[in-house]
Amino acid sequence: MTSRGLTVFLIVMAVLVLIDLYAYKGVNTALAGFGTTTRRVVRIAYWVISVGMLGLLVWAALTFQEQRANRNYSFMFSMSALFMLFFLPKLVIILFHGLDDILHVFRWGWWKLTPAGEASGETMTRWRFISQMGLYAS
């Protein structure tokens, strides 16, 4: 791998780690109402899968030339499909969670500009609702 290729690869890996962290924040928010054991199992499974996929990506990058020389295209297509299988749901979670964060900034600005009023009803925050919808949609 050339130095330029290594730099690009490291930048892509850093972006993927940031995406993992932000998606984890959304998953963690959606799990707020679940029991301790359920939250722990989901958190561990999330990070095992995420670290495993990043490790698989590193391995694929290191053996790419060998796989290409052997014309093992089905292996590379399978690796790409597996990566997308675990990466695309994170993008869906980020879409919902990012939208919620943007709405949160606007809501904070609105609260600063207008006086507070009384509200009644069930106490489920919009933050948690949108995070759960993103988790279910993914």
SERO-4910 file (N, C-alpha, C, O; in steps of 0.05 Angstrom, whole numbers):
BEGIN
 pado doro    nc1    nc2    nc3   cac1   cac2   cac3    cc1    cc2    cc3    oc1    oc2    oc3
  Met    A     17    -23      0      0      0      0     18     25      0     37     27     16
  Thr    A     12     43    -18     28     68    -19     22     86      5      3     81     19
  Ser    A     39    106      9     35    124     31      9    140     28     -5    145     47
  Arg    A      3    147      3    -22    161     -2    -46    143      3    -66    152     15
  Gly    A    -44    118     -6    -65     99     -1    -69     94     28    -92     91     38
  Leu    A    -47     93     43    -49     89     72    -62    112     86    -78    109    104
  Thr    A    -55    136     77    -68    161     88    -98    161     83   -113    166    101
  Val    A   -106    155     59   -134    154     52   -148    132     69   -170    136     79
  Phe    A   -135    109     71   -147     87     87   -150     95    116   -171     89    128
  Leu    A   -130    108    128   -132    117    156   -154    138    160   -168    137    180
  Ile    A   -157    155    140   -179    175    142   -206    162    141   -224    168    156
  Val    A   -209    142    122   -234    127    120   -240    112    146   -262    112    156
  Met    A   -219    100    158   -223     85    183   -231    104    205   -248     98    221
  Ala    A   -219    128    206   -226    148    227   -255    157    224   -270    159    243
  Val    A   -264    161    199   -292    169    194   -310    146    202   -332    151    214
  Leu    A   -303    121    196   -320     98    204   -322     96    234   -343     89    245
  Val    A   -300    101    248   -301    101    278   -319    123    288   -334    118    307
  Leu    A   -317    147    277   -335    168    285   -364    161    280   -382    167    296
  Ile    A   -370    149    257   -397    140    251   -406    120    271   -429    121    281
  Asp    A   -388    101    278   -395     81    299   -402     94    325   -421     87    339
  Leu    A   -386    114    333   -390    127    359   -417    142    359   -431    141    379
  Tyr    A   -423    156    337   -448    171    336   -472    153    335   -492    158    347
  Ala    A   -470    131    320   -491    111    318   -495     98    346   -518     93    354
  Tyr    A   -473     93    360   -475     82    387   -490    100    405   -506     92    422
  Lys    A   -486    126    402   -500    146    419   -530    143    413   -546    145    432
  Gly    A   -538    140    388   -566    136    382   -578    110    393   -600    110    403
  Val    A   -562     89    391   -571     63    401   -574     65    432   -593     55    443
  Asn    A   -555     78    444   -555     81    473   -579     97    482   -592     90    503
  Thr    A   -586    117    468   -610    133    474   -635    117    471   -653    119    488
  Ala    A   -637    101    450   -660     84    445   -663     63    466   -686     53    471
  Leu    A   -642     54    479   -642     33    499   -648     43    527   -647     28    546
  Ala    A   -653     69    530   -656     80    557   -678     67    573   -676     66    598
  Gly    A   -699     58    561   -722     47    576   -720     17    581   -737      5    594
  Phe    A   -699      4    571   -696    -25    574   -681    -32    600   -669    -14    612
  Gly    A   -681    -57    607   -668    -66    632   -637    -65    629   -627    -63    606
  Thr    A   -624    -67    651   -595    -66    652   -582    -89    635   -563    -84    621
  Thr    A   -592   -113    638   -581   -136    624   -584   -132    594   -565   -138    579
  Thr    A   -608   -124    585   -613   -120    557   -594    -99    545   -582   -102    524
  Arg    A   -591    -77    560   -574    -55    550   -545    -65    548   -531    -59    529
  Arg    A   -536    -80    568   -508    -90    568   -504   -109    545   -483   -107    531
  Val    A   -523   -127    540   -520   -147    518   -519   -132    491   -502   -138    474
  Val    A   -537   -113    487   -538    -98    461   -512    -82    458   -501    -81    436
  Arg    A   -503    -69    479   -478    -53    477   -454    -70    470   -438    -63    453
  Ile    A   -452    -93    483   -429   -111    478   -431   -122    449   -411   -122    435
  Ala    A   -455   -130    441   -459   -140    414   -453   -119    393   -440   -124    372
  Tyr    A   -461    -94    399   -456    -72    380   -426    -68    376   -416    -66    353
  Trp    A   -411    -68    398   -382    -63    395   -367    -87    385   -347    -83    371
  Val    A   -376   -111    391   -363   -135    380   -366   -135    349   -347   -140    335
  Ile    A   -390   -129    340   -395   -129    311   -380   -106    298   -368   -110    277
  Ser    A   -380    -82    310   -367    -59    299   -337    -63    297   -325    -58    276
  Val    A   -324    -72    319   -295    -77    319   -289   -100    300   -268    -99    286
  Gly    A   -305   -120    299   -301   -142    281   -302   -133    252   -285   -142    235
  Met    A   -321   -116    245   -323   -106    217   -299    -88    210   -289    -90    188
  Leu    A   -291    -72    229   -267    -55    223   -242    -72    220   -225    -67    203
  Gly    A   -240    -93    237   -217   -111    234   -218   -126    207   -197   -130    194
  Leu    A   -242   -134    199   -245   -147    173   -238   -129    150   -227   -137    130
  Leu    A   -245   -103    153   -238    -83    133   -208    -79    131   -197    -77    109
  Val    A   -194    -79    154   -165    -76    154   -153   -101    141   -135    -98    124
  Trp    A   -163   -124    148   -152   -149    135   -157   -149    105   -139   -157     90
  Ala    A   -181   -141     97   -187   -140     68   -168   -120     53   -160   -125     31
  Ala    A   -162    -98     66   -145    -78     54   -116    -89     52   -102    -84     32
  Leu    A   -108   -104     72    -80   -115     71    -77   -137     51    -56   -141     40
  Thr    A    -99   -152     46    -97   -175     27   -110   -169      0   -114   -187    -16
  Phe    A   -116   -143     -5   -130   -136    -30   -114   -144    -54   -125   -156    -73
  Gln    A    -88   -138    -55    -72   -144    -78    -71   -174    -83    -72   -183   -106
  Glu    A    -69   -189    -62    -68   -219    -64    -94   -229    -75    -95   -247    -92
  Gln    A   -117   -219    -65   -143   -228    -74   -147   -220   -103   -159   -236   -119
  Arg    A   -138   -197   -111   -141   -188   -139   -123   -205   -157   -131   -212   -179
  Ala    A    -99   -212   -148    -81   -228   -164    -93   -256   -168    -89   -269   -189
  Asn    A   -106   -266   -148   -119   -293   -150   -146   -292   -164   -158   -313   -169
  Arg    A   -154   -268   -172   -180   -264   -185   -203   -276   -168   -222   -288   -178
  Asn    A   -201   -271   -142   -221   -280   -123   -242   -258   -119   -244   -246    -98
  Tyr    A   -256   -252   -141   -275   -230   -140   -300   -236   -122   -310   -218   -110
  Ser    A   -308   -260   -122   -332   -267   -106   -326   -262    -76   -344   -253    -61
  Phe    A   -302   -267    -67   -294   -261    -40   -296   -231    -34   -307   -223    -13
  Met    A   -286   -215    -52   -286   -186    -48   -315   -175    -49   -322   -157    -34
  Phe    A   -332   -186    -67   -360   -178    -68   -374   -186    -42   -390   -171    -32
  Ser    A   -368   -210    -32   -380   -218     -7   -371   -201     17   -387   -194     34
  Met    A   -346   -193     17   -336   -175     38   -350   -148     36   -358   -136     56
  Ser    A   -354   -138     12   -368   -112      8   -397   -114     17   -407    -96     30
  Ala    A   -410   -136     10   -438   -139     19   -440   -142     49   -459   -130     61
  Leu    A   -422   -156     61   -422   -158     90   -418   -132    104   -431   -125    124
  Phe    A   -399   -116     93   -394    -90    104   -419    -72    102   -426    -58    121
  Met    A   -432    -72     78   -456    -56     75   -478    -65     92   -494    -49    102
  Leu    A   -480    -91     97   -501   -102    114   -500    -91    142   -520    -86    155
  Phe    A   -476    -86    152   -473    -76    179   -469    -46    180   -471    -33    201
  Phe    A   -462    -33    157   -457     -5    157   -481     12    150   -485     33    162
  Leu    A   -498      3    132   -521     19    124   -542     23    146   -553     45    148
  Pro    A   -547      4    164   -565     10    186   -554     32    205   -569     47    216
  Lys    A   -528     34    207   -516     55    223   -521     82    210   -526    102    224
  Leu    A   -521     83    183   -527    108    170   -556    116    174   -562    140    177
  Val    A   -574     97    175   -602    102    181   -605    113    209   -619    133    214
  Ile    A   -591    101    228   -592    111    256   -581    139    257   -592    156    271
  Ile    A   -559    144    243   -547    171    243   -566    191    231   -567    214    240
  Leu    A   -580    183    210   -599    201    197   -620    211    217   -625    235    220
  Phe    A   -632    192    231   -653    199    251   -641    214    274   -652    234    284
  His    A   -618    204    284   -606    216    308   -595    244    301   -597    263    317
  Gly    A   -584    247    277   -574    274    269   -596    293    265   -594    317    273
  Leu    A   -618    284    254   -642    301    251   -652    310    278   -659    333    282
  Asp    A   -652    292    297   -660    299    324   -641    319    337   -650    337    351
  Asp    A   -615    316    333   -596    335    344   -600    363    332   -598    383    346
  Ile    A   -606    364    306   -611    390    293   -636    402    304   -637    426    310
  Leu    A   -657    386    307   -682    396    320   -677    405    348   -689    424    358
  His    A   -660    391    362   -653    398    390   -640    426    391   -646    442    409
  Val    A   -623    432    372   -610    458    371   -631    480    366   -631    501    379
  Phe    A   -649    475    347   -670    495    341   -689    498    365   -697    520    372
  Arg    A   -695    476    378   -713    477    402   -700    492    424   -713    508    438
  Trp    A   -674    488    428   -659    503    449   -660    533    443   -664    549    461
  Gly    A   -656    540    417   -658    569    409   -685    580    414   -688    603    422
  Trp    A   -706    564    408   -733    573    412   -739    577    441   -752    597    449
  Trp    A   -730    559    458   -734    562    487   -720    587    498   -730    599    517
  Lys    A   -698    594    486   -684    619    495   -699    644    487   -697    664    500
  Leu    A   -714    642    465   -728    666    455   -756    669    465   -767    691    466
  Thr    A   -769    647    474   -797    649    483   -799    639    512   -783    624    521
  Pro    A   -820    649    526   -824    640    554   -834    611    554   -847    602    535
  Ala    A   -829    597    576   -837    569    579   -867    568    585   -878    585    599
  Gly    A   -880    547    576   -908    542    581   -911    515    595   -893    499    596
  Glu    A   -935    510    605   -941    485    619   -949    464    598   -963    470    578
  Ala    A   -941    439    603   -949    417    585   -957    393    602   -948    389    624
  Ser    A   -975    377    591   -984    353    605   -984    329    586   -984    333    561
  Gly    A   -983    305    596   -984    282    580   -962    262    587   -948    266    607
  Glu    A   -959    242    570   -938    222    574   -910    235    572   -906    254    557
  Thr    A   -891    224    586   -864    235    586   -846    217    570   -831    201    581
  Met    A   -847    220    543   -828    208    526   -816    230    509   -830    243    494
  Thr    A   -790    234    512   -778    256    498   -777    251    468   -777    228    459
  Arg    A   -777    272    453   -775    270    424   -748    257    417   -746    242    398
  Trp    A   -727    264    432   -701    252    428   -702    222    428   -692    208    411
  Arg    A   -715    211    449   -716    182    452   -734    170    430   -728    149    420
  Phe    A   -756    183    424   -774    173    403   -760    172    376   -762    151    363
  Ile    A   -746    193    368   -733    193    342   -710    172    342   -706    159    322
  Ser    A   -696    170    364   -674    150    366   -686    122    363   -674    105    349
  Gln    A   -708    116    376   -720     90    374   -730     85    346   -728     62    336
  Met    A   -742    105    333   -751    102    306   -728     96    287   -731     79    269
  Gly    A   -706    109    291   -682    104    275   -672     75    279   -664     62    260
  Leu    A   -672     66    304   -663     39    310   -682     19    298   -673     -1    287
  Tyr    A   -708     23    300   -728      4    288   -727      5    258   -730    -16    245
  Ala    A   -722     28    246   -721     30    217   -697     17    206   -697      7    183
  Ser    A   -675     16    222   -651      3    211   -653    -27    214   -635    -41    207
***
